[in-house]
Amino acid sequence: MSLSVARKTSVPLLRLLLLISFAPMAQASGQGGVIHFSGQIVEPPCEINHVQQHIAMSCDNEGHTQTRNYSTQELQKAPQHFKQIAAVNLRYLDEKKKLAVINIDYR
């Protein structure tokens, strides 16, 4: 078989393979539908109360409110049970550590 005959037979074969591979995509794009979501997707944020060097956090977790008290030092270490709910970052604004900003990133 010569090279030109092999090229002539491979080009139509390649076209056929391309046509077959794109046919399911063309058919799938013609079908449509609607997806509906309902219910509560996220839980409300934690409620935080601060008294001097202690912080009380009340968080909803799977329908139950859990309240825990932390010192500011404990909060910086982020206890294991709290890591499941959120990541906490405490940053002091002054050298006397009287003013601080607490960032809570919920998971």
C-alpha positions in Angstrom: 0.0 0.0 0.0 1.4 3.4 -0.9 1.6 6.4 1.3 -1.1 8.4 -0.6 -3.6 5.5 -0.3 -3.0 5.3 3.5 -3.6 9.0 3.8 -6.8 8.9 1.8 -8.2 6.1 4.0 -7.0 7.7 7.3 -8.6 11.1 6.7 -12.2 9.8 6.3 -11.6 7.5 9.3 -10.4 10.5 11.4 -13.4 12.6 10.4 -15.7 9.7 11.3 -14.1 9.4 14.8 -14.4 13.2 15.4 -18.0 13.1 14.4 -18.8 10.2 16.7 -17.0 11.8 19.6 -18.8 15.2 19.3 -22.3 13.6 18.8 -22.9 13.0 22.6 -21.9 16.5 23.5 -24.3 18.0 20.9 -27.1 15.8 22.2 -26.4 16.6 25.8 -26.4 20.4 25.2 -29.9 20.1 23.7 -31.3 18.7 27.0 -32.1 21.1 29.8 -33.5 21.2 33.2 -34.0 23.2 36.4 -32.3 22.6 39.7 -34.2 23.8 42.8 -32.5 24.3 46.2 -34.4 24.7 49.4 -33.7 24.6 53.1 -31.0 26.2 55.3 -27.6 26.0 53.7 -25.5 27.7 56.4 -25.8 28.1 60.2 -26.0 31.5 61.8 -22.7 33.1 63.0 -21.4 32.6 66.5 -22.5 35.2 69.1 -19.5 36.6 70.9 -19.5 38.4 74.3 -16.3 39.9 75.7 -15.6 40.6 79.3 -12.1 41.8 80.2 -9.7 38.9 79.2 -12.5 36.3 78.7 -14.7 35.6 75.6 -17.9 33.7 75.6 -18.8 32.2 72.2 -22.2 30.7 71.5 -22.3 28.8 68.2 -25.0 26.7 66.6 -23.6 23.3 65.6 -26.0 20.8 63.9 -29.1 22.5 65.4 -27.7 22.8 69.0 -26.3 25.9 70.6 -22.9 25.3 72.3 -21.6 28.0 74.6 -17.9 28.0 75.6 -15.8 30.4 77.6 -12.2 31.1 76.6 -9.5 33.3 77.8 -7.9 35.4 75.1 -4.8 33.2 75.4 -6.8 30.0 74.8 -8.5 31.6 71.9 -5.2 32.3 70.1 -4.3 28.6 70.4 -7.7 27.6 68.9 -8.9 24.5 70.7 -9.5 21.4 68.6 -13.3 21.4 69.0 -13.5 25.0 67.8 -11.3 24.4 64.7 -14.2 22.3 63.3 -16.4 25.4 63.3 -14.1 28.3 62.5 -10.6 29.7 62.4 -9.9 32.5 64.8 -7.2 35.2 64.6 -6.8 37.7 67.5 -4.7 40.8 66.8 -4.0 43.5 69.5 -4.2 47.1 68.4 -2.1 48.5 71.3 0.9 47.5 73.4 -1.1 47.2 76.6 -3.3 44.6 75.0 -6.5 46.4 75.9 -7.8 46.8 72.3 -8.1 43.8 69.9 -9.7 42.7 66.7 -11.0 39.2 66.5 -11.4 37.7 63.0 -13.5 34.6 62.7 -13.6 32.7 59.4 -16.4 30.1 59.5 -15.9 26.8 57.8 
